[in-house]
Amino acid sequence: MPGADGRIPSRSGERMSKKRATETKMNRSLTALAACAVVAASPAFAQAPGVLPPDTLPHDLSPWGMFMAADIVVKAVMIGLAAASVVTWTVALFKLIEIAGAARAATVSHGRIAAAGALAAAAGRLSGRRDPVARMLRAAGRELVAARPDLPGVPAQGVKERVASTLARIEAAAGRQLANGTGLLATIGATAPFVGLFGTVWGIMNAFVGISRAQTTNLAVVAPGIAEALLATALGLVAAIPAVIVYNLCARAIASHRAQLRDSGALIERLVSRELDHAMRRL
């Protein structure tokens, strides 16, 4: 079509116009990109409140690194659970050694009493021993001497009841002595998981606060806080599981030891009954 001046524009002129329009658009785009880069590199943008730069995000996800990066409350929980774990293993070591030694001593004393066949001979075989079975034998001997079965009119049944009561008290005292400290294991086993759970809940709350401040759900921001929180639960389980296992082992071992003491007490009662029968025949 002819232009305003009556001339018909050539095709080369149209191409030049289109080229100039394209160059203008490209220049505008480059200018906009350059402006964005300048704004992003400015200190005001880099230090925007609540936004953490990538180089300041915690990247050490080792147990020690997570502990050092944790909140003060979570740190206190972790330290308490670590101390509880140390106490658990210490008590477990001492109690298992103590119970094993008591069971071994009771087995030796029971065998000597069974081989003696008489109260006086058994007392000689157990002379100098301090285990509960030896104490039971000496207590029965003292009760028998105090009852004076060699005198007429002394009821044998009363002597047997007093001996049985004395032996039962010694057995109960031995069981209580071995059970000392096991209550601490039960307490740790029952409470450590909940203490660890408290640390986890507290840590996750802090992680959510950090997410809101960072204004991002990037895994690099979310993962460290959640990992620190879960570490508290892991420490709680590390403290609780051995405590429960050792407590059950100690409870079964103490029950077995008390049954062993009852067997020894029954053997001593038979020897006392035999001594009373001999005394009654002599009368």
C-alpha positions in Angstrom: 0.0 0.0 0.0 1.3 3.5 -0.6 2.4 5.5 2.3 1.4 9.0 3.4 3.6 10.6 0.8 2.2 8.3 -1.9 5.3 6.1 -2.0 5.1 2.3 -1.7 7.6 1.0 0.9 10.1 -1.5 -0.3 10.6 -5.0 1.3 14.1 -4.1 2.5 12.7 -1.2 4.4 10.1 -3.4 6.1 12.9 -5.9 7.1 15.0 -3.1 8.6 12.0 -1.8 10.6 11.3 -5.3 12.0 15.0 -5.7 12.9 15.2 -2.4 14.8 12.0 -3.4 16.7 13.5 -6.8 17.7 16.8 -5.1 18.8 14.8 -2.7 20.9 13.0 -5.5 22.7 16.2 -7.4 23.4 17.8 -4.2 24.8 14.9 -3.8 27.2 15.1 -7.4 28.3 18.8 -7.2 29.0 18.3 -3.9 30.9 15.7 -5.6 33.1 17.9 -8.6 33.8 20.8 -6.3 34.7 18.6 -4.4 37.1 17.5 -7.6 38.8 21.1 -8.7 39.2 22.1 -5.4 40.8 19.2 -5.6 43.3 20.0 -9.2 44.2 23.7 -8.3 44.8 22.9 -5.3 46.9 23.5 -5.6 50.8 19.9 -4.7 51.6 18.7 -7.7 49.6 21.4 -10.1 50.9 20.7 -9.2 54.5 16.9 -9.2 54.4 15.5 -9.9 57.8 14.5 -13.5 58.4 16.3 -14.9 55.4 19.4 -17.1 56.0 22.1 -17.0 53.4 23.1 -20.5 52.2 26.6 -20.3 53.6 25.2 -19.8 57.2 22.9 -22.9 57.1 24.1 -25.8 59.3 25.5 -28.6 57.3 27.2 -30.8 60.0 24.7 -33.6 60.6 27.0 -35.7 62.7 25.8 -36.4 66.2 28.2 -34.0 67.7 27.4 -31.3 65.2 23.7 -31.7 65.8 24.3 -31.5 69.5 26.3 -28.3 69.2 23.6 -26.7 66.9 20.7 -27.7 69.2 18.7 -25.4 71.4 19.8 -25.1 75.1 16.7 -27.1 76.2 17.4 -29.9 73.8 21.1 -29.9 74.8 20.0 -30.2 78.5 17.8 -33.2 77.6 20.6 -34.9 75.6 23.1 -34.4 78.4 20.6 -35.8 81.0 19.9 -38.9 78.8 23.6 -39.5 78.2 24.2 -39.4 82.0 21.3 -41.8 82.5 22.8 -44.2 80.0 26.2 -44.0 81.8 24.4 -44.7 85.1 22.5 -47.6 83.6 25.6 -49.4 82.4 27.4 -48.7 85.7 24.6 -50.1 87.8 24.2 -53.0 85.4 27.8 -53.9 85.7 27.9 -53.8 89.5 24.6 -55.5 90.1 25.2 -58.4 87.7 28.6 -59.0 89.3 27.1 -58.8 92.8 24.2 -61.2 92.0 26.5 -63.7 90.3 28.9 -63.7 93.3 26.0 -64.1 95.7 24.6 -67.0 93.7 27.9 -68.7 93.5 28.5 -68.4 97.3 25.0 -69.7 98.1 25.7 -72.7 95.9 28.9 -73.5 97.7 27.4 -73.1 101.2 24.3 -75.2 100.3 26.6 -78.0 99.0 28.6 -78.0 102.2 25.5 -78.1 104.4 24.1 -81.0 102.4 27.3 -82.9 102.7 27.6 -82.3 106.5 24.4 -84.1 107.5 24.3 -82.5 110.9 24.0 -79.0 112.3 27.2 -79.0 114.2 29.2 -80.4 111.3 27.6 -78.0 108.9 28.6 -75.1 111.2 32.2 -76.2 111.2 32.2 -76.5 107.4 30.8 -72.9 107.0 33.0 -71.3 109.6 34.3 -67.9 108.5 31.8 -67.6 105.6 29.6 -64.5 105.5 27.1 -65.3 102.8 23.3 -65.5 103.6 23.3 -69.3 103.8 26.1 -69.3 106.4 24.2 -66.6 108.4 21.0 -68.6 108.2 22.9 -71.7 109.6 24.4 -69.7 112.5 21.1 -68.1 113.3 19.4 -71.5 113.5 22.2 -72.8 115.8 21.8 -69.8 118.1 18.0 -70.3 118.2 18.4 -73.9 119.0 20.9 -73.2 121.8 18.6 -70.5 123.2 15.6 -72.9 123.3 17.5 -75.4 125.4 15.9 -78.5 123.9 17.8 -80.7 126.3 15.5 -79.5 129.1 12.1 -81.3 129.6 8.9 -79.4 128.6 10.4 -77.5 125.7 8.0 -77.7 122.7 9.8 -78.6 119.5 7.1 -77.0 117.3 7.8 -73.6 118.8 11.5 -73.9 118.2 10.9 -74.9 114.5 8.6 -71.9 114.0 11.1 -69.5 115.5 13.9 -70.9 113.3 11.7 -70.7 110.2 10.8 -67.1 111.0 14.5 -66.2 111.5 15.5 -67.8 108.2 12.8 -66.1 106.3 14.0 -62.7 107.6 17.5 -63.4 106.6 16.3 -64.4 103.1 14.2 -61.3 102.7 17.1 -59.1 103.8 19.5 -60.7 101.3 16.9 -60.1 98.5 16.5 -56.5 99.5 20.3 -56.0 99.5 20.6 -57.4 96.0 17.6 -55.3 94.8 19.2 -52.0 95.9 19.9 -49.9 92.8 17.6 -51.9 90.5 14.8 -49.4 91.1 16.9 -46.8 89.4 17.1 -49.0 86.3 13.3 -49.2 86.3 12.9 -45.5 86.7 15.3 -44.8 83.8 13.6 -47.4 81.6 10.2 -45.9 82.2 11.0 -42.2 81.9 13.9 -41.9 79.4 11.7 -42.3 76.3 9.3 -39.6 77.5 12.2 -37.2 78.3 13.6 -37.9 74.8 10.1 -37.2 73.4 10.0 -33.9 75.2 13.3 -33.0 73.6 12.0 -34.0 70.2 8.8 -31.9 70.5 10.8 -28.9 71.7 13.3 -29.3 68.8 10.6 -29.7 66.2 8.9 -26.5 67.5 12.2 -24.7 67.1 12.5 -26.1 63.6 9.1 -24.8 62.6 10.0 -21.4 64.0 13.2 -21.5 61.9 11.2 -22.4 58.8 8.9 -19.4 59.3 11.8 -17.1 59.8 13.7 -18.4 56.7 10.5 -18.1 54.7 11.4 -21.3 52.8 10.6 -25.0 53.0 14.0 -26.0 51.5 15.3 -29.3 52.8 18.6 -27.7 53.7 16.8 -25.5 56.2 14.3 -28.0 57.5 16.4 -31.1 57.9 19.0 -30.0 60.5 16.4 -28.9 63.0 14.3 -32.0 62.7 17.4 -34.2 62.9 18.5 -32.5 66.1 15.1 -33.1 67.5 15.0 -36.8 66.6 18.5 -37.2 68.1 16.9 -36.6 71.5 14.5 -39.4 71.0 17.3 -41.7 69.9 19.3 -40.9 73.1 16.2 -41.6 75.1 15.8 -45.1 73.6 19.6 -45.7 74.0 19.2 -45.0 77.7 15.8 -46.8 78.2 16.3 -50.1 76.3 19.4 -51.3 78.2 17.9 -50.2 81.5 14.7 -52.3 80.9 16.7 -55.3 79.8 19.1 -55.2 82.7 16.3 -54.6 85.2 14.5 -57.7 83.9 17.7 -59.7 84.1 18.4 -58.6 87.7 14.8 -59.3 88.7 15.0 -62.8 87.4 18.4 -63.4 88.9 17.3 -62.1 92.3 14.2 -64.3 92.3 16.3 -67.3 91.4 18.7 -66.5 94.2 15.9 -66.1 96.8 14.6 -69.5 95.7 18.0 -70.9 96.2 18.1 -69.4 99.7 14.7 -70.9 100.5 16.0 -74.3 99.5 19.0 -73.8 101.8 16.6 -72.7 104.6 14.5 -75.8 104.1 17.7 -77.9 104.4 18.6 -76.1 107.6 15.2 -76.6 109.1 15.5 -80.3 108.4 18.8 -80.4 110.3 17.2 -78.5 113.2 14.2 -80.9 113.3 16.7 -83.7 113.4 18.6 -82.2 116.3 15.3 -81.7 118.2 14.3 -85.4 117.6 17.7 -86.5 118.9 17.3 -84.3 122.0 13.8 -85.6 122.7 15.1 -89.2 122.5 17.8 -88.5 124.9 15.2 -87.2 127.4 
